[in-house]
């Protein structure tokens, strides 16, 4: 009998960021064989992350195709992963989060009766259409996962309410914190050296915010910059043309608004550290910013990461432009309010999640 083979599947940039610390930890474990598979759901952005962590996939399925629907992507990915699992015959499959890649990897493992470990398990909004399709993906995976690696106690309690047995739940902290702390230690700060004032970071990309919600938030962010002459707005633009068109139309042509290409992960980490305020609909940024004491205004109507809101380091404001302008102004002008949010301890862990996941896997095979 050879070593147990553990296959880890990634498809998007967040998948890779939160999975590669687990890959690196598993590769150090002599009793296990590790195989990293990329579906290529976000091909160019994945390569940036692989380069940052010095890890390359053992298999690249190259499934990215311009303009494909969720149904087409799901079908093509299902066939590819089913064939791959039959070839590799893994003893354990791991995927992270709530992407189409994670859902299909879990489903393919289930169909092949392979134990499946879900990293970042138990996040819930309890509305399968918000966010769409992510909430469905993570709830569906929760039905058949062998191991649920919950980032927080709240995530674990969500799973228990869904009748997941305690012995299948492991509260590990979030692997995204492992990643962001690992990178922050070694990357120099090079953002906006000519700007002595404050920096606002804005990221928007979620499907439910396409169109009017994104446009109105962008207009409000522009007004916020206009009303605070010492501020600079940095906006990394998602590669999706639907997103880029709106951001370019509403935010272009301003001398203190920088529309930039998505930075590779290490530089984006330093951009978070450089920021004084963050406006975002990103789940990963909601987790990463509290590690550096940066207040967050969450541009969504719901969040599966309420721990930050409950702790006080994030505020859920939706996509109402008046709320963005008023809350942003409050944080920029009121030092007491700003200090209260910036000094909250991160509820998402201390960077030890990957080691705890590896220990759980070793114990499973032991």
LOGUZA-157173 format. One record per residue: residue in one letter; x, y, z of N, C-alpha, C in turn. Coordinates in steps of 0.05 Angstrom, whole numbers, padded with zeros to 5 digits, always signed. Layout:
<nodes>
aXYZXYZXYZ;...
</nodes>
This chain:
<nodes>
x+00017-00024+00000+00000+00000+00000+00017+00025+00000;x+00012+00044-00019+00027+00069-00019+00015+00089+00000;x+00026+00113-00001+00016+00135+00016-00013+00142+00007;x-00030+00150+00026-00056+00160+00018-00053+00185+00000;x-00068+00185-00022-00066+00207-00041-00088+00228-00035;x-00079+00252-00030-00098+00274-00025-00098+00293-00049;x-00121+00297-00062-00123+00315-00085-00137+00340-00076;x-00124+00363-00081-00136+00389-00075-00143+00403-00101;x-00167+00413-00103-00177+00425-00128-00182+00455-00124;x-00171+00471-00142-00175+00500-00142-00184+00509-00169;x-00199+00531-00170-00208+00541-00196-00207+00571-00199;x-00210+00586-00177-00210+00615-00178-00187+00625-00160;x-00182+00651-00163-00161+00664-00147-00166+00660-00117;x-00191+00665-00106-00195+00660-00077-00191+00631-00070;x-00199+00612-00087-00194+00584-00082-00164+00579-00077;x-00148+00590-00095-00119+00585-00094-00107+00598-00069;x-00114+00623-00064-00104+00637-00041-00109+00622-00015;x-00133+00611-00012-00140+00598+00013-00133+00568+00014;x-00126+00557-00009-00119+00529-00010-00089+00524-00010;x-00073+00542-00022-00045+00537-00024-00030+00535+00003;x-00038+00551+00023-00026+00545+00049-00030+00516+00059;x-00053+00505+00053-00058+00477+00060-00041+00458+00043;x-00038+00465+00017-00021+00449+00000+00008+00449+00010;x+00018+00472+00017+00045+00474+00027+00049+00458+00053;x+00029+00460+00070+00031+00445+00095+00030+00415+00090;x+00013+00406+00071+00010+00378+00065+00036+00367+00052;x+00048+00384+00035+00073+00375+00021+00096+00369+00040;x+00094+00381+00064+00115+00376+00084+00109+00350+00100;x+00085+00339+00096+00077+00315+00111+00086+00290+00096;x+00105+00275+00106+00117+00253+00092+00098+00229+00089;x+00077+00228+00105+00059+00205+00105+00037+00207+00084;x+00036+00230+00070+00014+00234+00050+00025+00242+00023;x+00012+00235+00002+00018+00244-00025-00001+00266-00032;x+00009+00289-00042-00008+00312-00049-00008+00317-00079;x-00032+00320-00090-00036+00327-00118-00053+00352-00120;x-00043+00373-00133-00058+00398-00136-00069+00399-00164;x-00095+00403-00166-00109+00405-00192-00121+00432-00195;x-00117+00445-00219-00130+00470-00226-00150+00465-00247;x-00174+00475-00243-00195+00473-00264-00191+00496-00284;x-00177+00517-00276-00173+00540-00294-00197+00558-00296;x-00214+00558-00276-00238+00575-00277-00231+00605-00280;x-00210+00613-00265-00198+00641-00268-00169+00637-00276;x-00163+00633-00301-00137+00623-00309-00114+00643-00304;x-00116+00668-00314-00094+00687-00311-00090+00694-00281;x-00112+00698-00267-00110+00706-00239-00100+00683-00222;x-00105+00658-00230-00093+00636-00216-00063+00635-00218;x-00053+00641-00242-00024+00640-00246-00009+00660-00228;x-00021+00683-00224-00009+00702-00205-00006+00690-00177;x-00026+00676-00168-00025+00665-00141-00006+00642-00140;x-00005+00624-00160+00014+00603-00160+00043+00614-00158;x+00048+00635-00173+00074+00647-00173+00081+00658-00146;x+00062+00671-00133+00067+00683-00107+00075+00663-00086;x+00062+00640-00087+00067+00619-00066+00088+00599-00075;x+00098+00601-00100+00119+00583-00109+00109+00555-00112;x+00083+00552-00120+00071+00526-00123+00057+00525-00151;x+00060+00503-00165+00047+00500-00191+00029+00475-00190;x+00006+00475-00204-00011+00452-00204+00001+00428-00217;x-00005+00405-00207+00004+00380-00220-00013+00374-00245;x-00038+00382-00244-00056+00379-00268-00071+00406-00272;x-00072+00414-00297-00087+00438-00304-00108+00430-00325;x-00133+00431-00318-00154+00422-00336-00161+00443-00357;x-00154+00468-00353-00157+00489-00373-00186+00492-00382;x-00205+00494-00364-00233+00495-00371-00244+00523-00376;x-00227+00543-00373-00237+00570-00377-00244+00574-00407;x-00268+00585-00412-00278+00590-00439-00294+00616-00438;x-00288+00634-00456-00301+00661-00455-00331+00658-00459;x-00346+00671-00442-00375+00673-00445-00391+00648-00438;x-00378+00628-00426-00394+00604-00420-00413+00609-00396;x-00435+00595-00397-00455+00597-00376-00447+00580-00352;x-00461+00584-00330-00456+00567-00306-00462+00538-00313;x-00483+00534-00328-00491+00506-00335-00469+00493-00352;x-00459+00508-00372-00438+00496-00389-00412+00491-00373;x-00404+00510-00356-00381+00506-00339-00384+00482-00321;x-00407+00480-00308-00412+00458-00290-00411+00431-00304;x-00423+00430-00327-00423+00404-00342-00395+00396-00351;x-00380+00415-00363-00353+00409-00372-00335+00401-00349;x-00338+00415-00327-00321+00410-00304-00328+00383-00292;x-00353+00376-00291-00362+00351-00279-00350+00327-00295;x-00351+00328-00321-00339+00307-00337-00309+00305-00333;x-00295+00328-00333-00266+00328-00330-00257+00318-00303;x-00270+00326-00282-00262+00317-00255-00269+00288-00251;x-00292+00279-00262-00299+00251-00259-00278+00233-00272;x-00269+00240-00296-00248+00225-00309-00222+00226-00293;x-00215+00249-00283-00190+00252-00268-00190+00236-00242;x-00212+00236-00228-00214+00221-00203-00212+00191-00208;x-00224+00182-00230-00222+00154-00237-00193+00146-00244;x-00179+00165-00256-00150+00160-00262-00133+00161-00237;x-00136+00182-00221-00118+00185-00198-00125+00168-00174;x-00150+00160-00172-00160+00144-00149-00151+00156-00122;x-00158+00181-00117-00150+00193-00091-00165+00180-00068;x-00152+00181-00044-00165+00172-00020-00179+00195-00005;x-00174+00220-00014-00186+00243-00001-00185+00266-00021;x-00206+00282-00023-00208+00305-00041-00214+00330-00023;x-00201+00352-00029-00205+00377-00014-00211+00400-00034;x-00230+00416-00027-00235+00441-00041-00244+00462-00022;x-00243+00487-00030-00247+00510-00012-00270+00527-00020;x-00287+00535-00001-00305+00557-00006-00331+00550-00020;x-00339+00567-00040-00366+00565-00050-00367+00569-00081;x-00345+00564-00094-00344+00568-00123-00356+00544-00138;x-00360+00548-00164-00369+00525-00181-00349+00503-00180;x-00324+00509-00180-00303+00489-00177-00306+00472-00152;x-00312+00486-00129-00315+00471-00104-00339+00453-00104;x-00362+00464-00114-00386+00448-00116-00382+00423-00133;x-00370+00427-00157-00367+00404-00175-00346+00384-00165;x-00325+00395-00153-00305+00376-00141-00317+00359-00120;x-00333+00372-00102-00347+00357-00081-00366+00337-00092;x-00382+00345-00113-00402+00327-00124-00388+00303-00138;x-00366+00309-00152-00351+00287-00166-00339+00268-00146;x-00329+00278-00124-00319+00261-00102-00342+00244-00091;x-00365+00256-00087-00388+00242-00077-00396+00219-00096;x-00398+00225-00122-00406+00205-00141-00386+00182-00142;x-00360+00188-00137-00340+00167-00137-00335+00156-00109;x-00351+00164-00090-00350+00154-00062-00322+00158-00050;x-00311+00183-00055-00285+00190-00043-00291+00210-00021;x-00279+00207+00003-00282+00226+00024-00275+00254+00015;x-00290+00274+00024-00287+00302+00015-00284+00320+00039;x-00263+00337+00038-00259+00357+00059-00265+00385+00049;x-00283+00399+00063-00291+00426+00054-00278+00447+00071;x-00259+00462+00059-00246+00484+00073-00264+00508+00072;x-00266+00523+00094-00284+00546+00097-00313+00536+00096;x-00319+00517+00112-00346+00505+00113-00364+00520+00133;x-00390+00520+00128-00409+00530+00147-00417+00559+00144;x-00406+00573+00124-00415+00600+00119-00443+00600+00107;x-00460+00617+00117-00488+00617+00108-00501+00645+00108;x-00517+00650+00087-00536+00672+00088-00564+00661+00091;x-00568+00635+00085-00594+00621+00086-00613+00631+00064;x-00602+00643+00043-00618+00651+00020-00602+00641-00005;x-00612+00620-00018-00596+00607-00039-00592+00625-00063;x-00606+00648-00064-00603+00666-00087-00586+00691-00079;x-00574+00691-00055-00559+00714-00046-00537+00706-00027;x-00512+00704-00035-00503+00709-00063-00508+00685-00081;x-00512+00691-00106-00518+00671-00126-00494+00667-00145;x-00485+00642-00149-00496+00617-00139-00481+00606-00115;x-00465+00623-00102-00447+00614-00081-00461+00601-00057;x-00484+00613-00049-00497+00602-00025-00507+00574-00031;x-00518+00569-00054-00526+00542-00061-00502+00523-00061;x-00480+00532-00073-00457+00515-00075-00447+00505-00048;x-00445+00523-00028-00434+00515-00002-00455+00499+00014;x-00481+00505+00011-00500+00489+00025-00501+00461+00013;x-00499+00458-00013-00500+00432-00026-00476+00415-00017;x-00452+00427-00017-00428+00412-00008-00431+00403+00021;x-00444+00419+00037-00448+00412+00065-00464+00386+00069;x-00479+00378+00049-00495+00353+00051-00478+00328+00051;x-00455+00329+00037-00440+00304+00034-00411+00305+00043;x-00402+00328+00053-00373+00329+00061-00367+00310+00084;x-00344+00299+00083-00334+00281+00104-00322+00298+00127;x-00307+00318+00120-00296+00337+00139-00305+00365+00132;x-00314+00380+00153-00322+00407+00150-00302+00424+00166;x-00284+00439+00152-00265+00456+00165-00277+00484+00168;x-00290+00488+00191-00304+00513+00196-00284+00534+00205;x-00285+00559+00194-00266+00579+00202-00272+00592+00229;x-00297+00591+00238-00305+00603+00264-00325+00585+00278;x-00330+00592+00303-00350+00577+00319-00378+00582+00307;x-00383+00606+00297-00409+00611+00285-00414+00594+00260;x-00393+00590+00244-00395+00572+00221-00401+00543+00231;x-00388+00535+00252-00392+00508+00263-00421+00506+00273;x-00431+00526+00286-00459+00525+00296-00479+00523+00273;x-00473+00537+00251-00491+00534+00227-00492+00505+00218;x-00469+00492+00218-00468+00464+00210-00483+00445+00229;x-00480+00451+00255-00495+00434+00274-00525+00437+00271;x-00534+00461+00265-00563+00465+00260-00572+00450+00236;x-00554+00444+00218-00561+00428+00195-00556+00398+00199;x-00552+00391+00225-00549+00363+00234-00524+00350+00224;x-00502+00365+00221-00476+00354+00216-00465+00344+00242;x-00455+00320+00243-00444+00308+00268-00419+00323+00277;x-00417+00326+00304-00394+00341+00315-00367+00329+00307;x-00365+00303+00304-00340+00291+00297-00331+00298+00268;x-00349+00309+00252-00342+00317+00225-00334+00347+00223;x-00337+00361+00245-00333+00390+00245-00306+00397+00259;x-00290+00413+00246-00264+00421+00257-00263+00452+00255;x-00262+00466+00278-00260+00495+00278-00230+00501+00276;x-00222+00513+00253-00194+00516+00247-00184+00545+00245;x-00203+00564+00244-00195+00590+00234-00195+00590+00204;x-00190+00613+00192-00192+00615+00163-00165+00613+00150;x-00162+00596+00130-00136+00593+00116-00128+00619+00101;x-00147+00636+00095-00140+00662+00083-00123+00679+00101;x-00126+00676+00127-00108+00690+00145-00080+00679+00145;x-00078+00652+00142-00052+00640+00139-00038+00652+00115;x-00053+00655+00093-00041+00665+00068-00033+00694+00070;x-00051+00711+00080-00046+00739+00081-00023+00746+00100;x-00021+00733+00122+00001+00738+00141+00028+00728+00129;x+00027+00706+00116+00051+00694+00103+00063+00714+00083;x+00045+00725+00067+00054+00744+00045+00062+00771+00056;x+00047+00781+00076+00051+00808+00086+00079+00811+00099;x+00089+00789+00110+00115+00790+00124+00138+00795+00104;x+00135+00786+00079+00158+00786+00061+00156+00807+00039;x+00133+00820+00036+00129+00838+00013+00134+00867+00022;x+00151+00883+00008+00155+00911+00015+00131+00928+00006;x+00127+00951+00020+00105+00969+00013+00114+00988-00009;x+00100+00988-00031+00107+01005-00054+00084+01020-00065;x+00061+01020-00052+00037+01033-00063+00037+01063-00058;x+00033+01079-00078+00028+01107-00077+00048+01123-00060;x+00074+01120-00064+00094+01134-00048+00092+01164-00050;x+00081+01174-00072+00078+01203-00077+00054+01215-00062;x+00037+01198-00051+00012+01207-00039+00015+01206-00008;x+00015+01229+00004+00019+01230+00034-00008+01227+00049;x-00030+01229+00035-00056+01228+00048-00067+01200+00052;x-00093+01198+00055-00106+01173+00061-00114+01159+00035;x-00116+01132+00037-00124+01115+00014-00149+01100+00020;x-00169+01102+00002-00193+01086+00003-00190+01064-00018;x-00194+01039-00010-00193+01016-00029-00222+01007-00034;x-00229+01004-00059-00256+00995-00067-00254+00971-00085;x-00268+00950-00078-00270+00926-00096-00299+00918-00099;x-00308+00915-00123-00335+00905-00128-00334+00886-00152;x-00347+00863-00150-00348+00844-00172-00371+00825-00171;x-00386+00824-00149-00405+00802-00145-00428+00805-00165;x-00437+00782-00174-00458+00781-00195-00483+00796-00187;x-00491+00794-00161-00516+00808-00152-00513+00838-00152;x-00488+00848-00155-00483+00877-00155-00479+00888-00183;x-00480+00871-00203-00476+00881-00231-00498+00901-00238;x-00490+00921-00254-00509+00940-00264-00513+00964-00245;x-00538+00971-00239-00544+00995-00223-00532+00995-00195;x-00532+00973-00180-00519+00974-00153-00490+00982-00154;x-00475+00971-00173-00447+00978-00176-00444+01007-00185;x-00460+01015-00204-00458+01043-00214-00464+01063-00192;x-00485+01059-00176-00491+01078-00155-00470+01079-00133;x-00459+01056-00127-00437+01055-00107-00413+01070-00117;x-00407+01066-00143-00383+01079-00154-00387+01110-00154;x-00411+01119-00160-00417+01148-00160-00413+01159-00131;x-00423+01144-00111-00420+01152-00084-00391+01153-00075;x-00375+01133-00084-00347+01133-00077-00333+01157-00090;x-00340+01164-00114-00328+01187-00127-00335+01212-00111;x-00359+01215-00102-00367+01238-00086-00351+01239-00060;x-00347+01216-00048-00332+01214-00023-00304+01225-00027;x-00292+01218-00049-00265+01228-00055-00265+01258-00060;x-00285+01268-00075-00288+01296-00080-00290+01313-00055;x-00304+01302-00035-00309+01316-00010-00286+01314+00010;x-00266+01297+00004-00243+01294+00022-00218+01296+00005;x-00207+01321+00002-00185+01326-00016-00159+01311-00010;x-00157+01301+00015-00132+01287+00022-00133+01257+00014;x-00156+01248+00003-00159+01219-00003-00153+01212-00031;x-00145+01187-00035-00141+01175-00061-00157+01149-00061;x-00171+01144-00083-00187+01119-00086-00173+01100-00105;x-00167+01076-00095-00155+01055-00111-00176+01034-00117;x-00179+01027-00143-00200+01009-00151-00188+00987-00169;x-00181+00964-00158-00173+00942-00175-00198+00931-00190;x-00196+00930-00217-00219+00923-00233-00218+00893-00240;x-00239+00879-00232-00243+00851-00240-00241+00849-00270;x-00232+00826-00280-00228+00822-00309-00254+00819-00324;x-00276+00815-00310-00302+00812-00323-00309+00838-00337;x-00315+00838-00363-00321+00863-00378-00346+00877-00368;x-00365+00862-00357-00389+00874-00346-00382+00893-00323;x-00363+00884-00306-00354+00899-00283-00338+00923-00292;x-00319+00918-00310-00301+00939-00318-00315+00962-00332;x-00335+00956-00348-00349+00977-00363-00362+00997-00343;x-00374+00987-00322-00388+01004-00303-00367+01021-00288;x-00346+01009-00278-00326+01023-00262-00312+01045-00279;x-00306+01038-00304-00292+01057-00321-00310+01081-00327;x-00336+01076-00331-00355+01097-00338-00359+01116-00314;x-00361+01105-00290-00368+01121-00267-00344+01133-00252;x-00321+01121-00255-00298+01129-00239-00274+01139-00256;x-00276+01137-00282-00254+01145-00299-00251+01176-00300;x-00227+01185-00307-00222+01213-00311-00219+01230-00287;x-00212+01218-00264-00209+01233-00239-00180+01231-00230;x-00167+01253-00223-00138+01252-00217-00132+01238-00191;x-00151+01234-00173-00146+01220-00148-00161+01193-00147;x-00169+01183-00170-00181+01156-00171-00164+01139-00190;x-00153+01118-00180-00135+01101-00195-00150+01075-00202;x-00158+01071-00227-00169+01046-00237-00145+01029-00245;x-00141+01006-00231-00117+00990-00236-00125+00962-00243;x-00107+00949-00257-00110+00920-00263-00108+00905-00236;x-00121+00881-00235-00120+00866-00210-00091+00860-00203;x-00081+00870-00180-00053+00864-00172-00050+00835-00166;x-00026+00825-00170-00021+00797-00161-00023+00797-00130;x-00027+00774-00119-00037+00772-00091-00019+00786-00071;x+00007+00783-00074+00025+00796-00054+00022+00826-00055;x+00020+00838-00078+00017+00867-00080-00011+00875-00070;x-00031+00859-00075-00058+00866-00065-00058+00866-00034;x-00044+00847-00023-00042+00846+00006-00030+00872+00017;x-00009+00882+00004+00003+00907+00013-00016+00931+00007;x-00033+00929-00013-00052+00950-00019-00073+00951+00004;x-00081+00928+00014-00099+00928+00037-00086+00942+00061;x-00060+00935+00066-00046+00948+00088-00043+00978+00084;x-00041+00987+00059-00037+01015+00054-00063+01031+00058;x-00086+01017+00056-00112+01030+00057-00119+01040+00085;x-00134+01061+00086-00146+01071+00111-00175+01064+00115;x-00188+01057+00092-00216+01050+00092-00220+01032+00068;x-00237+01011+00072-00243+00993+00050-00273+00991+00045;x-00280+00994+00019-00307+00990+00009-00307+00965-00008;x-00323+00944-00001-00319+00919-00015-00344+00902-00014;x-00348+00885-00035-00367+00864-00034-00353+00836-00033;x-00327+00837-00030-00310+00812-00030-00311+00799-00003;x-00315+00772-00003-00314+00757+00022-00286+00755+00033;x-00266+00751+00015-00238+00748+00024-00228+00774+00037;x-00234+00797+00025-00225+00822+00037-00238+00827+00064;x-00263+00818+00068-00276+00821+00094-00260+00806+00115;x-00247+00784+00108-00231+00768+00126-00203+00779+00130;x-00191+00789+00109-00163+00797+00109-00159+00824+00123;x-00176+00843+00118-00172+00870+00128-00170+00872+00158;x-00187+00858+00174-00185+00860+00203-00157+00852+00214;x-00142+00835+00200-00116+00828+00209-00097+00852+00210;x-00104+00873+00194-00087+00897+00193-00101+00921+00205;x-00125+00917+00217-00138+00939+00231-00151+00959+00212;x-00160+00950+00188-00172+00968+00168-00202+00966+00169;x-00217+00987+00176-00247+00986+00176-00258+00979+00148;x-00280+00965+00148-00292+00956+00123-00322+00964+00122;x-00330+00975+00100-00358+00978+00094-00366+00957+00073;x-00384+00939+00080-00390+00916+00062-00413+00924+00044;x-00408+00924+00018-00427+00933-00002-00445+00910-00012;x-00459+00898+00008-00477+00876+00002-00501+00878+00021;x-00523+00865+00013-00546+00864+00030-00545+00843+00051;x-00530+00822+00045-00526+00800+00065-00496+00793+00065;x-00487+00780+00086-00460+00769+00086-00459+00743+00101;x-00444+00724+00090-00440+00698+00103-00417+00700+00123;x-00406+00724+00126-00385+00729+00145-00394+00749+00166;x-00414+00743+00182-00424+00763+00201-00406+00767+00225;x-00386+00750+00228-00368+00752+00251-00355+00779+00252;x-00347+00790+00229-00334+00816+00228-00354+00838+00235;x-00378+00835+00226-00399+00855+00233-00405+00854+00262;x-00408+00830+00273-00414+00827+00302-00391+00837+00319;x-00367+00833+00310-00343+00842+00326-00340+00872+00325;x-00349+00884+00303-00348+00913+00300-00326+00923+00282;x-00312+00905+00267-00291+00914+00248-00302+00917+00220;x-00327+00910+00216-00340+00913+00190-00369+00923+00194;x-00380+00937+00174-00407+00946+00175-00421+00939+00149;x-00444+00926+00151-00459+00918+00127-00477+00941+00120;x-00473+00953+00096-00488+00977+00088-00504+00973+00063;x-00502+00949+00050-00516+00946+00025-00504+00962+00002;x-00520+00968-00018-00510+00984-00041-00525+01011-00043;x-00535+01020-00020-00548+01046-00019-00527+01068-00020;x-00527+01085-00040-00506+01105-00043-00505+01125-00020;x-00529+01132-00009-00530+01150+00014-00516+01138+00038;x-00520+01111+00042-00507+01098+00065-00476+01097+00061;x-00468+01092+00036-00439+01092+00031-00427+01119+00037;x-00440+01140+00028-00429+01167+00031-00429+01175+00060;x-00451+01169+00075-00452+01178+00103-00434+01162+00121;x-00433+01135+00117-00415+01119+00134-00386+01124+00127;x-00380+01127+00101-00353+01133+00094-00343+01160+00105;x-00361+01180+00104-00354+01206+00115-00350+01205+00145;x-00367+01189+00158-00364+01186+00187-00337+01174+00195;x-00329+01154+00181-00304+01141+00187-00280+01159+00180;x-00282+01174+00159-00260+01192+00152-00258+01216+00169;x-00280+01224+00182-00280+01249+00197-00280+01245+00228;x-00290+01222+00237-00292+01218+00266-00271+01199+00276;x-00251+01209+00289-00228+01193+00297-00236+01172+00318;x-00255+01178+00335-00264+01159+00355-00277+01135+00342;x-00296+01140+00324-00310+01118+00310-00289+01101+00294;x-00271+01115+00281-00251+01100+00266-00234+01083+00284;x-00226+01094+00306-00209+01078+00325-00223+01054+00336;x-00249+01057+00341-00265+01035+00352-00265+01011+00332;x-00268+01017+00306-00269+00996+00286-00241+00984+00281;x-00221+01001+00280-00194+00992+00272-00180+00976+00294;x-00189+00978+00319-00175+00964+00340-00188+00938+00348;x-00209+00930+00333-00222+00904+00339-00203+00881+00331;x-00201+00861+00348-00185+00837+00341-00199+00821+00320;x-00184+00811+00301-00196+00796+00279-00210+00771+00289;x-00234+00766+00281-00249+00742+00290-00243+00717+00272;x-00224+00720+00253-00221+00699+00233-00196+00682+00238;x-00183+00685+00260-00161+00667+00267-00134+00681+00266;x-00113+00665+00273-00086+00676+00276-00066+00664+00257;x-00076+00650+00236-00057+00639+00216-00048+00611+00221;x-00064+00595+00236-00057+00567+00242-00076+00547+00231;x-00093+00556+00212-00114+00538+00202-00103+00515+00186;x-00083+00520+00169-00073+00499+00152-00061+00475+00168;x-00047+00482+00189-00035+00461+00206-00057+00444+00219;x-00079+00457+00227-00101+00442+00240-00115+00424+00220;x-00117+00433+00195-00130+00417+00174-00113+00392+00168;x-00087+00396+00165-00069+00374+00160-00070+00354+00183;x-00072+00363+00208-00074+00345+00230-00099+00329+00229;x-00121+00341+00222-00147+00327+00219-00145+00305+00198;x-00132+00311+00175-00129+00291+00154-00111+00268+00163;x-00090+00274+00176-00072+00253+00186-00087+00235+00206;x-00103+00247+00223-00118+00231+00242-00139+00214+00228;x-00150+00224+00207-00170+00208+00191-00157+00183+00181;x-00133+00185+00170-00120+00161+00159-00108+00144+00181;x-00101+00156+00203-00091+00140+00226-00112+00122+00237;
</nodes>
